[in-house]
Amino acid sequence: MTSYKLGTAPAVTRGVSADDVPTSGVYVHVPYCRRRCPYCDFSIEIRRADEGFAAAVGAELAARAGELSWPAGSLSFGGGTPSALPPPALAELIEQVRAVGLAPGAEISLEANPEDVDAEVAQAWRAAGVTRVSLGVQSFDDEVLAYLGRAHRAAQARAAVAAVRAAGIGLVGVDLIVGVPGESAGRLAKDVDELAALGVGHVSAYLLTLEPHTPLVRLIARGARRPIDEETQADAYQAMQALLVERGFAQYEVSSFSRAGHESRHNRLYWAHRPYLGLGPGAHSMRVLEGGAVLRRHTTASLSDWLAAPGAAAHDDETLAPQHALREAVAFGLRDLARGVDLDALAAQRHADPSELLPALERARARGDVVDVLDDGGRRRRLSAQGARFADRVARDVLAARGERE
Ligand code: SF4
């Protein structure tokens, strides 16, 4: 196993620290989709996966492995549509990362669209080492799926969950979209009942948002889709939160709900502001430099440019000074509703001054947006249930805290 050391990552305990969060992770961006969903503004390629995609990721990994501390505690495939990759290509990708260094028991997660999943595919993923699948179910209601312009219907979503579970992949999550016009409390309850009955252990719930220049904007403008009502949406999200909690899911992040032991380790790595290597076109990477500064890299989103030279593709780098890096780490860390963020520990890791952030955190506490994590002697802070609904305003305030002292 290759061992690289860079920056000031927490002590490596086989790639996962004592708090069960990976000390470093790898993200692979798979940019392909079969079609564009009308609400989506991601940078994607509407075509079949290039045959050379896995080899190109391998070339990028070989060129950039020195940017991360290994072994990695998580490997995550996102997109686009990772399930659009043929299973042998996915297995090749996993082997390439494993050859550099995946911790024993590392989380290997894959985003998948229900229409791509059958028993054979799910078994191939399991054989390749996939431990977690997040299915883009969005809803178990065919009318909602039609509004969203999704390629699948509810029956395929149910079959996909069953296929993944039958293959022995223990961690199965679904993405839901909340706030679709015409949605009733009864419809949301039906979604939650369905996913609970199917044995789903993790839910990422997002509000439908109208992104500029998407086909959905044009469809609404010409009356082909009902308009979105933001006030009803906020109520719908609160109703969904309550329903999930009633069915035994804990909200452990602003958009994430989980049964015990089903939390996404890779997402926790992001909220803990730990380093990750992003491979593929459009991927982001983050590493901590000596002295506590943070280097963020955004690889070109142009698939053709990236394929032409994956190991040396164009990228934008941004270096955050330690104080700025601390503000970001706190804004992210507050989102972890179970663990929260330890300001002093983070400040020590980033070689930064924690006092600058105290006024913003105290204002957030006074508004009821931030609370102490109860079982930790008051060292850690997190967003409250109310703060989780207004996470953006808390983050804005924390990020703007320059030169403020108590
Ligand atoms: S499958 Fe996902 S990434 Fe692809 S177009 Fe639909 S929403 Fe966007």
Boltz pocket constraint, residues with backbone or C-beta under 6 A from the ligand:
constraints:
  - pocket:
      binder: B
      contacts: [[A, 32], [A, 33], [A, 34], [A, 35], [A, 36], [A, 37], [A, 40], [A, 41], [A, 42], [A, 44], [A, 79], [A, 80], [A, 81], [A, 113], [A, 136]]
      max_distance: 6.0
